[in-house]
Amino acid sequence: MQTQKMSRIVVTPVYGLRPPRFELYRIQERINKIRALKLLEQNRKTEKPEDFIIYDESDSDDEAELLKQGNSASYNFVDFVRHREYQTARHIVVSPEYGNRHILTHELFKENPINLGHVNKVFCSQWLSDRQVVFGTKCNKLMVYDVQTRKLDQIPSLISRSELPNSNEQSSGIHSVQLNPSKTLLATGAKNTCDIAVYRLPTLDPVCVGENGHKDWVFDACWLDDEFLVSGSRDTKLALWRITEDVLEAKSETPTHKTILPVVLKDCRNAQKTPFHASGTNASRNSIRAISFNQANQEFAALSSNGFIHVFDAQTFKQEMSRKLPSSQENVCMAVQCSRSVYAIGCKSYTLLLDTRTLQAVKKISSRYSGCGIRSASFQGDILTVGTGLGLVMFYDLIAGKYLESSINSSRTVILKVSKGYVFPDEEYMDIVQHVKYVPTIYTHCYDATGMRLFTAGGPLPATLTGNYAGLWQ
């Protein structure tokens, strides 16, 4: 079993030849172990002759290096605190994942339900700071929640020049809120859900509206850097936007905003293909449902509802490859873990892990509950967090290759069960709601910068029901 270490300190001796934690017998044990392994390898007999041989460094060199290093590394957090107080010249590292993993495995997260009033279904969310969370709703509201004062504010939606009088009737809501890497700009949906709105942070002053890019609802967007933004829509097109210095520097006494046009507008090939189900009926309308930027490879991936994943070069905006996924049902969310080169895609009955380099399936993670449906996904270090359609948040450990287990009771996995939230049904559906137990769908979740707090939100899954759910776990 691999243990998660909280800190690591490499001690450099200032006086003397050896660090203060040097113990010769521990070094000798490591040397003996290395010798035994090499002797075992040399005595191993093979049936085939060796045509190509690589010689390792001599044993004496390895032993000399071990003696030189000594016991210079400490994983004791007391040593970390002491050396930090002394401000000595040491290499000190704290694992950013330790706190989150410790809280989850020891079941320390407690839910604080948030009353959102008559807001309909929270689709997306992000932490603006250590005390503010911004989220978008199906009723096309951009809201900011203060976790300290518990105050809820609505940010006015930005209107484009192409705004239609009946655009509210066609509104699908805000499906994406994204912060640029420097956290100076916020991109989300405009009042016309076919357009992009950009706000300045931390004041949330309007900057610009991106229009004439999409002809249908925008489902997701991602920043490539502080200046370029990619958006995906139900029209299966991808738009590249650029927020230049001229746009940012334009200021006036009254809050106002400019309008910008897409730099590039491109069709996503193979996203228009309509999957044919076994029942003999065609699937619902195709669209770009999720976009993730892979900074390690300088590329971004787009997930289409017909069961394809598409990879684009972030610098040239050219489509490099597309791959059919094993499942074409309800592929609605995606996340990327750059350090392990993994895409996580939420499907109807499992979470699929793909290799970012080849798009080959690495593992299918069963949701453990029938009819669960993966609605949101994110990575916090080596822990994959998924929100489901049954009001459950589950955690998968990439290191152990299984769901995160509880340290209090090893026979069960770590699961967060959310409260039921609120439903405001029409009179036509009043009897149905009273006789059916309501369970909210976790459409979105996000960790704060420390990983010690988790915001979860959503609402009822049926499109005919109006309601919401939001909770803060800390």
N, C-alpha and C positions, 0 to 999 in steps of 0.2 A: 504494500500500500504506500503510495507516494504522499508524503506530508507537505502541506503548504507552509513555507517558512515566511515569517513576518518581516524579517530584516536580514541584512548581510553586511558585515563590517570587515574590510580588509585592513589589517593593522600593519603599518610601516614602522620599523624600529627607528628611533631617533638617536638613542645612545645604545651602544653595544652591538653585537653581531646578530642577535636573534631577538625575535619579538617576544613580548612578555608572556604569551600563552604557549610558548614552545615546550613541547613534551616529546622527548626522543622516542619513547616506547610506542607512541601512536604512529610516528613516522616509520618505525621499524615494522610495524604490523602492515602498513600499506606496501612497503617494499617487499615483504615476504609474500603478500598476496599477488603482487605483480609477477614475481619470480615463479610462483606456482602456476599461474595461468599461462605464462610463456613456456614453461616446461611441458605442460599438458598439450599445448599446441604443437610443440616440436615432436613429441612422441606419437602424435596422431598419425596413423598409417592411412594412406590413400591408395586406391587401386590404380588410378591414372598417374602417369609420370608428370612431373611439374616442368612445363615448358617455359613458364614465365614466373619469375621469382622476384619478390620485393623484400629487401632487407630492412628491418626496423633499426632504429637507433640502438646503440649498445645499452646493456643493462646499467653500466656504470653512469652513463649520461642521465638516464631516468632517475637513478637514485640520487645523483648529485642535485638534480633539479628539485626533488622532493625535500632534500635537506636544506636547500636554499630557501624554499618557500616556507618551510616549517608549518606550524599550526597558525597561519596568519589570518584565517577566516573564522569569524564568529557569527553565529546565528542567534545569539542571546540578545533580547531586546533591551535588557539592562545595560549591556555594553553600548548599544546604540545610543541610548539616552545619555550615558556618561560621556561618550566621546563627542556627542553633539554639544553638551554643556561646556566641555573643555575647548571646543573648536580646534581640535588637533587635526593634523594633516593626514586624514584617513579617507578611504573610499567607503562612503556610507550610502546604503540603498535601502529603502523601505518598499515592500511589495504593495502596489496600489490595490491589488485584488484581495488582500488578506482580510480587511475589514468587512467587505461585502460577503465573502465566503463564510467568515466566522458568524456573522449575523444570521445568514441563511441556515447553516448547519445546526446552529444552536436555537433556531426558531425564536429569534428575538424580535422579528418584525411584528408590529402591531398596527392595525388599520385605524385610520381616522377618517370616517366618511365625510364627504364634502357635499353640501347642499348647493346645487346649481340652479335651482328654481325650474322654470319652464323652458329649459334648454333641451334640444332634441339631439341626442346621440353625439358623443365626442369621438371624432375620427382620428385626430392627430394631436401631438403634444411635444413640447421641448422645455427644458429648464432654461430660463433667461439668466438667472443668477442663483445665489444660494437661498433666495427667499421668494422668487417669482417663477411661476409656471405659465406658459402661454399654450393655448389649445384652440383648435377649430372645431366647429360643430356642423351637423347636417343642415341646420337652419341658417347656415352661412354667417355665423357670428364668430368673431375673433375675440377671445376672452383672455384676461390675465388674472391669475389667482395668486394672492399674497399668502404664503403659508404661515406667516407670523401673525398678521392682523386678521386673517381669514376674510379679506375683502376681495370682492369679485368686480372687475372692471371690464367693460366692453370697448374695444378699439374700433373706431369707425372704419368701415370698408371703403376702399378706394374705387372711384368711378372712372371708367375709361371713356374715351370719345365715342366708342362704338356701343356704348350702353344702350340697351333697348328698353322701351317702356314696360314690356312684359317679361323682362329677364328674370324677375323674382319667381315667376311661375315655373321657369325651366331650371332653377337653381338646384344643384346637387349637393351643395355644401362645400366646406373647406376640408380637403383631404390631406393637406401637407403643410407643415410649418417647418422651415429649415433655417438654421443659423450658419452664416459663413464661418470659415475657420478662425478668423480673428474676433468673431462675435461682435461685429460692428453693424451687420445688416441682417434683417429677417425677411425671408421670402415666403409668401403664402398665396392664397387665392384672393382675387379681387371680388368686387360685388358681382361682376359678370364672371361666372365660374369658368369661362373659357380663357380668362386673362390671368396674369401674374401681378401680384402687388409686392412692393419692396418697402420696408420700413427701416428707419435708422435706430440703432440701439446705442444707449439704453433708454432713450427718450421716447421711442416708438413714433417719431415724427414721420410723416409720409415722404417718400423719396421719389418713386416712379411707379408707373403701371406699364407692364408689357402687354401689348395688344397686337391684333392681326397675326397671331401666331397659330393658335388652335381654333378649330371650328366646333369643338365639343369640350366636355368637361375635362379639366385638368385633374389627374389623379395623384401625381407625385412629382417631386422635383429634388434636385441635389446640387450642391455647390461643388464646382471643380477647384476653385480657389476663391480668393476674396473678391474677384471681379466677374467670373463667368459662372453662369447658372444654366442647368439643363432641366427642361420640363417635359413630362410625358402626358398624353391625353387619351381620351376615348376615341379620338379620330386616328389612333395608331401612328401619330406623328411625334417626332422629337424636335424640340426647339432649343436653340442655344441663344442665351441672352447675355448681354454685357452691360454692366453698370459702371460707366466710366467716371473719371474724376470730374468732368464737366457736369454730369448729372448730380453728383454728390455735393459739389460746391455751390450749386444753385440754391440760394437761401432768400427768404423774404420775411417780412414782418408777420404775415399771416400764413398759417400752414397751407402749403400747396404741394403739388407734385407734377412731375413731367411725365410724358409718355415716350416709350421706347419701342422699337421694332426688333424682331429676332434677327440675330446675325446670320444664322443658318436655320433652315426649316427642312427636315428630312423625313421621308417615309421610312418606317422600320420594316424592313423586308421580312416576310414570313409571319409578321404579326397579324396580317389580314386573313390568314387561312382559318377557315371555320372548322373546328373539330366536329366529327360526326359520332354521336354516342350510340351505344349498343341498342338503345330503345328505338333508334331510327329517326330521331329528331336532332336538329342542329342545335348547337350550344347558343347561349346568349351572345349579345353583341360583343365583338372583340375590342380590346383596349390595352393600353399600356398601364399596368396597375402599380408597378413599383420600379424605382431606380435606385441603384447603390453605386457609389464611387469607390473604386479600388485604388487607393493612392499608391500602393506598392508597385502595381503594374501600370499606373497611369492610364487606366481604362475605367469605363463605367458599364454596368450591366443593367439591362431593361427586362422586366418580366411582363409578358403579355398573357392575357386571360385565355388564350387558346392553347396554353401549355408549352410555350417556347421561352427560352432565355436567350437574349441577344447581347453580344459584347461589342462595344465601340471603343475606338482609340480616342482618348480624351484630348489629345493634341491636334489630331487631324479631323476628328468627328466622323471618321469612316467606320462603317460596320464591318467588323472582322469575322465574326462567326455567329451562328445561331444553332441551337440544339433543342431537340424535342425532349421534354421532360417525361418521366414515367407516368405522371398523372396530369390530366388536363382539367381537373375539377377543382375549382376554388383556389387557384394559385393567386393569392392576394397580397402577400407580404414577403419581404426579402431583407436580409442583413448580410454584412460582409465582415470577416475577421481577417485582416491583412497579414498579421504575423503568422497565421497558420494556413493562409491561402485557401480559405473556405467561404463559400456562399451558403447561407441557410435560407431555404425557401419553404414557406408554410403552405401546406396543401390541406385537403379535406380531412384526411385521416392520419397524416404523419408530417414530420419535418424532414426535408431532404437536404443532405449536405453534399455540395458539389466542390470539386477541385477547381479553383479559379483559373488554373493554367490550361486545363484540358476540358473542363465542364463535364468530366466524368463523375458519376454518382459515387460518393465515398461511403455514405451510410444513410439508411432510412430509419429515422427515430420515430417509433410508434408513439402516438399520443396517449396510450394507456387507457383511454376512455372512448368507447364507441360513440361515433357521431360528434366528436369533440370539435373539430375544425380549428385550425391554427389561424388566428386573425392578426397577430402582431408578433414580431420577433426582433431581438436585439442581442448584441454581444457585450458582456461586461468582463473583459479579460478572456479567460478560458471557460466562462460560464455562458451558455446560451439560454436566454430567458424567452419564453413563449407565452402569449396570452391566448386564451381559447374561447370558444363559443359557449362554454358551460360555466363561466364565471370562475375559472381556475387559472392560476399562473404557475407554470412549471419551469424547472431549471435543469438543464442538461450539462454535465461536466465533460468537456472535451478531453481532459487529461485522462480521466478514469474510463471514458467511453460508456457512461451510463448516467441515469438521472441522479442528481445530487442527493446523497443520503443524509438523514438526520443523525447528528452526534448524540442526541438524547435517546432516540430509539432507532437502532440500526435496521430494524425490520421494515421501516417505512421511508419513503422519499419525501423531500421537502416540497410542499405545495402550499400556495396561498389561496384561500377561498374567500372571495370578495363578498361584501354585503349586497343585498338585492337591488339597491338603487331605487329609482322612481319610475312609474309608468303613468302616463296621462292618456287613457284610451278614449276614443270616440264612443258615443252611445251604442253604435253598431257592434263594437267589440268588447263592451263592458262585461257581458256574460262570459266570454271566452277567457278574459284575463282573470276573472274571479275564480274560475274552475281550473285554470292551468297555472302551475307554479312558475313564476317569472324568474329567470336567471339571466343576468346581464352578460353581454358579449364584451370581451376585452379587446376593443378595436385598437387601443394604443397604450403604451407604457414607456416610461423613460426614467433613468437614474439621474441623480444629481452628480456634480463633479467628483464627489467623494465616494459615490457608490453606496452610501449609508442610508439614502432615502430613495424610495421608489414611488412614482406617481402612476396610477392605473386609472383608466377611464374607458367609457364605452356607452352601452345602452342596449335596448332590446334588439334582437336579431331580426324579427319580422319587420318588413318595410311598412306594414300597416299600423304598427304601434309607434307611439311617440313617447319618449322617455329618455332618461340619462342615468349614468352612474359615474362617480369619481371618488377616488380614495387616495390618501397619502399614507404610505407605510414607512414607519421610522422606529 
